[in-house]
Amino acid sequence: MEEKTYVVDTSVVVERLVSQFIKSKKISGKIIVPKAVMAELEHQANTGQEIGFLGLEEVQNLQKLFKEGKITLMFTGERPNLYQIAYAKQGGEIDAIIRDIAYNEGAILVTADRIQAESAKALGVEVIYSPHRQLTEALEIEQYFDYETMSVHLREGCPPRAKKGKPGEWKLLDVATNILTQQEVQEMAKEIVERSRIESDAFIEISRPGSTIVQYKNYRIVITKTPVSDGWEITAVRPIKVLKIDDYNLPTNIAERVKTKARGVIIAGTTGSGKSTFAQSLAEYYATNSFITKTIESPRSLILSKDVTQYSKNLASSEEIHDILFLSRPDYIIFDEMRDTPDFILFTDLRLGGSNVLGVLHAATPIDAIQRFIGRLEVGMIPSVLDTLIFIEKGNVSRILTVQMIVKVPSGMTEADLARPVIEVRDYITNKLEFEIYSYGEETVVIPVQEEFLHDPTKALAAKQLERELRAYVNDVKVKIINNNRAEVYLPEDEIAKFIGKEGKNISQIEKKLGFGLTVKELKEVIENEESDKIPINYKVEESKKALVFKLPQEHAGKIAEVYVDGHFLLTYTIGNKAELKINKKSKLGQELLKDLDNRRKIEVRV
């Protein structure tokens, strides 16, 4: 081949194409490396970018070919200033310097940059344009993956390790016996970065002095080195199974809410719980049901069909993404990996603009996910931004909570003048009130709410005893303990006036006697008493010298039993290990039970 002069630019150097072209005799003769290319490679290497090191190694390969007499190698041109280097991509100043050298030398420009190629042709410069090539061989790190591998962890000084299993049920195992050296980890990192620049379905998401994040096909790869980490490390993660929303077997009412009714949704869970997998299945559901669906990711890691557009928050500002989404008007937006305040602000802005947004964030408990919004926006705005919280555990939907605001007296407070706007967080399935969020003084508080009178045996017993005392005044009564000095009393409508008395005299005397403040409410069928969830069981009663002994089935040992006479509560008792309920005959309750047995009254033991 006739020897000619060639000018190479940065794109072909970092992809190591020049040495390949020489070895394949596609080019030969004089190779000119502009000093601008060297300056850009040095800048990239100094800032910790792997492509800089790859490019310098390629120049070293050219030096070897020069020493072997296979080419003539020259370095020419002016070294660009710091501004031209820093803004090489935006301004194109270094590309312009390289084109000028090719033009002045009458040389052929070798590039892998399409814009550079077209600009050179416009100047009349001959061009060899080599677009990114597609490789088929696997990455070296892929040897550590099998069908059940979730992630691979490679660190210098340690054996290769992998997490195997599924979200929430995995084991960390050694997948090889050799101890990795720094050189081995570096070589694998360089291969990943080089391939990410060559292959069309791979790209560098983030490149910083101490870390690089690469999306290579369906692998999310994080490379760290000193000074960010104390050694070279590669972490590669991939989804082991792509699920559809129907695979979660959600109850009909929950599936309906998630699919059609939820507008501001947070999908939360711990690391590796399956949050992003669930969000991915929702995105595919929306896309396949004729909804325009887009994602905001940092980095882009969801495995989605071509119908879903994926935006990178690392490569575009929040303002740019905001403008794109509001102008394109998607039906659903999936915001994966919300981390810092700008993410929450963008989520809030999109929601208040009327978009249906599903955000994914890390949280140890469901309420922690809601608390992450407190301090980042006005508390009163939270229900407008967030209406549904889905908590994921071990790859499954564990809890669904709804968020709404009402004006009421917070639970635990009794005075009506303490009413205020309260955000209620309820379990979607049971409608049970779980938490209340409200302002208390200058602070915003998150208070867990428990219906203690149903679940605390001490409160339940106190309520039963109060009922017994109050039957001296009314025939039918049910009591709910609010706190240590207040209770709600539920009475039939026709007995309320008699119980309160003229000008409240009767109730005042009862309160003084019992030591409880009482709030009287009408008894309705919808108000269920405490024994509604307990079932009568079979028993045998025997009389010893000192006690009445109720012998119960052994499977009830250790449970809490309640004794009723003709449907009226008498006592609560914890069943012993021998499944026996013993009551001293000389006690007041024992004497009452003896009379009830003699009179053949109906005695029930409920568990």
FENTAVEN-V939122 format. One record per backbone hydrogen bond with DSSP energy under -0.5 kcal/mol. CO is the residue of the C=O (numbers start at 0). NH is the residue of the N-H. If there is no record, write none. Layout:
# FENTAVEN-V939122
CO | NH
CO | NH
This chain:
# FENTAVEN-V939122
3 | 29
4 | 107
5 | 7
5 | 31
6 | 109
7 | 33
8 | 12
9 | 13
10 | 14
11 | 16
11 | 17
12 | 15
15 | 19
16 | 20
17 | 21
18 | 22
19 | 23
20 | 25
20 | 26
21 | 24
27 | 3
28 | 71
29 | 5
29 | 31
30 | 32
30 | 73
31 | 7
31 | 33
32 | 75
33 | 36
33 | 37
34 | 38
35 | 39
36 | 40
37 | 41
38 | 42
39 | 43
40 | 44
41 | 45
42 | 46
43 | 48
44 | 47
48 | 51
48 | 52
49 | 53
50 | 54
51 | 55
52 | 56
53 | 57
54 | 58
55 | 59
56 | 60
57 | 61
58 | 62
59 | 63
60 | 64
61 | 65
62 | 66
63 | 67
64 | 69
64 | 70
65 | 68
69 | 28
71 | 30
73 | 32
75 | 34
80 | 84
81 | 85
82 | 86
84 | 87
86 | 90
86 | 91
87 | 91
91 | 95
92 | 96
93 | 97
94 | 98
95 | 99
96 | 100
97 | 101
98 | 102
99 | 103
100 | 104
101 | 105
101 | 106
102 | 105
106 | 108
107 | 6
108 | 110
108 | 127
109 | 8
110 | 129
111 | 113
112 | 116
113 | 117
114 | 118
115 | 119
116 | 120
117 | 121
118 | 122
119 | 122
119 | 124
120 | 123
125 | 108
126 | 128
127 | 110
127 | 129
128 | 130
132 | 134
138 | 141
139 | 142
140 | 143
141 | 144
145 | 148
147 | 149
147 | 164
149 | 237
150 | 162
151 | 153
151 | 235
152 | 160
153 | 233
154 | 157
157 | 179
159 | 174
159 | 175
160 | 152
161 | 163
161 | 172
162 | 149
162 | 150
163 | 170
165 | 168
168 | 165
170 | 163
170 | 172
172 | 161
177 | 159
177 | 179
179 | 156
180 | 184
181 | 185
182 | 186
183 | 187
184 | 188
185 | 189
186 | 190
187 | 191
188 | 192
189 | 193
190 | 194
191 | 195
192 | 196
193 | 196
193 | 197
194 | 198
198 | 201
200 | 216
202 | 204
202 | 214
205 | 212
209 | 224
210 | 207
211 | 213
211 | 222
212 | 204
212 | 205
213 | 215
213 | 220
214 | 202
214 | 216
215 | 218
217 | 238
218 | 215
218 | 220
219 | 236
220 | 213
220 | 222
221 | 234
222 | 211
223 | 232
224 | 227
224 | 228
231 | 155
232 | 223
233 | 153
234 | 221
235 | 151
236 | 219
240 | 242
243 | 246
244 | 247
245 | 248
250 | 254
251 | 255
252 | 256
253 | 257
254 | 258
255 | 259
255 | 260
256 | 260
256 | 261
262 | 264
262 | 356
263 | 386
263 | 387
264 | 358
265 | 267
265 | 389
266 | 360
267 | 391
268 | 362
269 | 272
272 | 394
273 | 277
274 | 278
275 | 279
276 | 280
277 | 281
278 | 282
279 | 283
280 | 244
280 | 284
281 | 285
282 | 286
283 | 287
284 | 288
285 | 288
285 | 290
286 | 289
290 | 292
291 | 330
291 | 331
292 | 308
293 | 333
294 | 310
295 | 335
296 | 312
298 | 297
298 | 300
301 | 303
304 | 307
306 | 308
308 | 294
308 | 310
310 | 296
310 | 312
316 | 320
317 | 321
318 | 322
319 | 323
320 | 324
321 | 325
322 | 326
323 | 327
324 | 328
324 | 329
330 | 355
331 | 293
332 | 334
332 | 357
333 | 295
333 | 335
334 | 359
339 | 342
339 | 343
340 | 344
341 | 345
342 | 346
343 | 347
344 | 348
345 | 349
346 | 350
347 | 351
348 | 352
349 | 354
350 | 353
354 | 356
355 | 332
356 | 264
356 | 358
357 | 334
358 | 266
359 | 337
360 | 268
364 | 368
365 | 368
365 | 369
366 | 370
367 | 371
369 | 372
369 | 373
370 | 373
372 | 375
372 | 376
376 | 374
377 | 380
377 | 381
378 | 381
380 | 383
380 | 384
381 | 384
381 | 385
386 | 402
387 | 265
388 | 390
388 | 400
389 | 267
389 | 391
390 | 397
390 | 398
391 | 269
392 | 395
395 | 392
395 | 397
398 | 390
399 | 427
400 | 388
401 | 425
403 | 423
405 | 407
405 | 421
407 | 409
407 | 419
409 | 412
414 | 417
415 | 418
419 | 407
421 | 405
421 | 423
422 | 436
423 | 403
423 | 425
424 | 433
424 | 434
425 | 401
426 | 430
431 | 426
431 | 433
433 | 448
434 | 424
435 | 446
436 | 422
437 | 444
439 | 442
442 | 439
442 | 444
444 | 437
444 | 446
445 | 447
446 | 435
447 | 449
449 | 451
450 | 453
450 | 454
451 | 455
454 | 456
455 | 459
456 | 460
457 | 461
458 | 462
459 | 463
460 | 464
461 | 465
462 | 466
463 | 467
464 | 468
465 | 469
466 | 470
468 | 471
469 | 472
469 | 473
475 | 491
477 | 489
479 | 487
482 | 485
484 | 516
485 | 481
485 | 482
486 | 518
487 | 479
488 | 490
488 | 520
489 | 477
490 | 522
491 | 494
491 | 495
492 | 495
492 | 496
494 | 498
495 | 499
496 | 500
499 | 505
499 | 506
500 | 503
501 | 504
503 | 507
504 | 508
505 | 509
506 | 510
507 | 511
508 | 512
509 | 513
510 | 514
510 | 515
516 | 486
518 | 488
520 | 490
521 | 523
523 | 526
525 | 527
528 | 531
529 | 532
530 | 533
534 | 606
536 | 604
537 | 552
539 | 550
541 | 543
541 | 548
545 | 584
546 | 543
546 | 548
547 | 549
547 | 582
548 | 541
548 | 550
549 | 551
549 | 580
550 | 539
552 | 555
553 | 556
555 | 558
558 | 560
558 | 574
560 | 572
561 | 605
562 | 569
562 | 570
563 | 565
563 | 603
564 | 567
567 | 564
570 | 562
572 | 560
572 | 574
574 | 557
575 | 578
578 | 551
579 | 575
579 | 581
580 | 549
582 | 547
583 | 586
586 | 590
587 | 591
588 | 592
589 | 593
590 | 594
591 | 595
592 | 596
593 | 597
594 | 598
595 | 600
596 | 599
600 | 602
601 | 565
601 | 603
603 | 563
603 | 605
604 | 536
605 | 561
